[in-house]
Amino acid sequence: MYIPDLQNVSSCPDVSVLAVGWIDRDRPFTWSEAVDGDLVAAAQGLVDTTITRHLAVKRTRGIHRCNICKEQDSGSNACILLPTEDSSLFFLTTFLLPHYVRHHRYLPPEGFIRALRRDLSHWELPSKRLEQCIDPKSDEGEQLEREQLRVTLKDHPDLLAIVLGETPARPHK
């Protein structure tokens, strides 16, 4: 699912939540000439810390796989809210971030990299209010919900089309 880097996905006027790492095979993204091992380790550390400390937000019922290479060993079923050092804004990223950096040489924006490389030992779960600012009724939130439905109902294309309103329901005979 694609969201441009640094697009504000918050529906709350007083909170900035910037998307990072929502890349897609059909959209250009910033990449580096070589894989940065330290950046891969920091991205994996963020995911590991999120899992260990139960800090994931916006959990989904299905797994989103990389649509660039279709690797089945990596997937995402939740989001991560990473604060800047002063918590003046937050970055929303995916559990696929280490995969994107390692296998596709994705290069996140510099501000995100700074936030990622700092000490996360005191990082706490953002408030529930902050999570609610990633509104499913916003365009980005609706896009997240539609993607989650596509993953969940991938084996039932007729039902998916009906739920997404892409085709009219056919009456049963």
C-alpha positions in Angstrom: 0.0 0.0 0.0 1.5 3.3 -1.0 1.5 6.5 1.0 4.0 9.2 0.0 6.9 9.7 2.5 6.2 12.6 5.0 2.5 12.8 4.1 0.6 13.8 7.2 -1.9 11.0 8.0 -3.3 12.6 11.1 -6.9 13.7 11.3 -6.2 15.7 14.4 -5.3 19.4 13.7 -2.9 19.6 16.6 -0.9 16.3 15.9 1.4 15.6 13.0 1.8 11.9 12.1 4.0 11.6 9.0 4.0 8.4 6.9 7.3 6.8 6.1 8.1 3.6 4.3 4.8 2.8 2.6 6.4 2.1 -0.8 4.9 0.3 -3.7 6.3 -1.4 -6.9 4.3 1.0 -9.1 5.6 4.2 -7.5 9.1 5.7 -7.4 10.8 5.8 -4.0 14.1 7.1 -2.7 16.8 4.5 -2.6 20.5 4.2 -1.8 23.3 2.9 -4.0 24.3 0.3 -1.4 22.5 -1.4 1.5 23.3 0.5 4.8 23.8 -2.3 7.3 23.4 0.1 10.3 20.1 1.4 8.9 18.9 -2.2 8.4 19.9 -3.0 12.0 18.2 0.1 13.3 15.0 -0.6 11.4 15.0 -4.2 12.6 15.6 -3.0 16.1 12.5 -0.7 15.9 10.4 -3.7 14.8 11.8 -5.9 17.5 11.3 -3.3 20.2 7.7 -2.7 19.0 6.9 -6.4 19.2 8.7 -7.0 22.5 7.2 -4.0 24.3 3.7 -4.4 22.7 3.9 -1.0 21.0 2.2 -1.8 17.7 -0.8 0.3 16.6 -3.5 -0.2 14.0 -3.3 -4.0 13.9 -4.9 -5.7 10.9 -6.5 -9.1 10.6 -4.3 -10.1 7.7 -0.7 -9.8 6.6 0.4 -7.3 4.0 3.3 -8.7 1.9 5.8 -6.8 -0.1 4.4 -6.2 -3.5 7.8 -5.5 -5.0 9.3 -9.0 -4.7 6.4 -11.0 -3.1 8.8 -12.5 -0.5 6.7 -14.6 1.9 9.1 -14.4 4.9 8.4 -10.7 5.5 5.0 -9.2 6.3 3.2 -6.5 8.2 0.1 -6.7 10.3 0.4 -3.5 12.3 1.9 0.0 12.2 4.6 1.6 14.3 4.4 5.2 15.7 7.9 6.5 16.2 8.2 9.8 18.0 10.9 12.4 17.3 13.2 13.1 20.2 11.1 15.9 21.5 7.8 14.2 20.5 6.7 17.2 18.5 5.7 14.8 15.7 5.4 11.1 15.0 6.3 8.9 12.1 3.9 6.1 11.1 5.8 3.2 9.5 5.3 -0.5 8.7 6.8 -3.7 10.0 8.1 -4.2 6.4 10.6 -1.3 6.9 13.7 -3.6 7.5 12.8 -5.7 4.4 12.4 -2.6 2.2 15.8 -1.2 3.4 17.6 -4.5 3.1 16.1 -5.9 -0.1 15.0 -2.8 -2.0 17.6 -0.3 -0.7 14.8 2.0 0.4 16.2 5.2 2.0 13.8 6.8 4.5 13.8 10.6 5.0 16.7 12.0 7.1 14.4 13.1 10.0 13.1 9.6 10.3 16.6 8.1 10.2 17.6 10.4 13.1 14.6 9.4 15.1 15.3 5.7 14.3 18.9 5.8 15.4 18.4 7.3 18.8 18.1 5.4 22.0 14.6 3.8 22.1 15.0 2.2 25.6 12.6 4.8 27.1 10.2 4.8 24.2 6.6 4.4 25.4 3.3 3.6 23.8 1.8 6.7 22.4 -1.5 7.8 23.9 -4.7 6.1 22.6 -5.7 9.6 21.4 -2.7 9.7 19.1 -3.7 6.3 17.6 -7.2 7.6 17.1 -5.7 10.5 15.1 -4.9 8.0 12.4 -8.5 8.2 11.4 -10.0 5.4 9.3 -12.4 8.0 7.9 -9.5 10.0 6.4 -8.4 9.3 2.9 -5.3 7.5 4.2 -7.2 5.6 6.9 -9.8 4.5 4.3 -6.9 3.4 2.1 -5.5 1.4 5.0 -8.9 -0.2 5.6 -9.4 -1.1 2.0 -5.9 -2.7 1.8 -6.7 -4.7 5.0 -10.0 -5.9 3.4 -8.1 -6.9 0.2 -5.7 -9.0 2.3 -8.4 -10.5 4.5 -10.7 -11.4 1.6 -8.1 -12.2 -1.1 -9.5 -15.7 -1.5 -13.0 -14.4 -1.9 -12.9 -11.9 -4.8 -16.7 -11.8 -5.3 -17.3 -10.9 -1.6 -14.4 -8.4 -1.7 -15.9 -6.6 -4.7 -19.3 -6.4 -3.0 -17.8 -5.1 0.3 -15.7 -2.5 -1.5 -18.7 -1.5 -3.7 -16.9 -2.3 -6.9 -19.7 -4.5 -8.3 -23.3 -4.9 -7.5 -24.4 -7.9 -5.5 -25.9 -10.7 -7.6 -29.1 -12.3 -6.3 -28.9 -16.0 -5.4 -31.0 -18.3 -7.5 
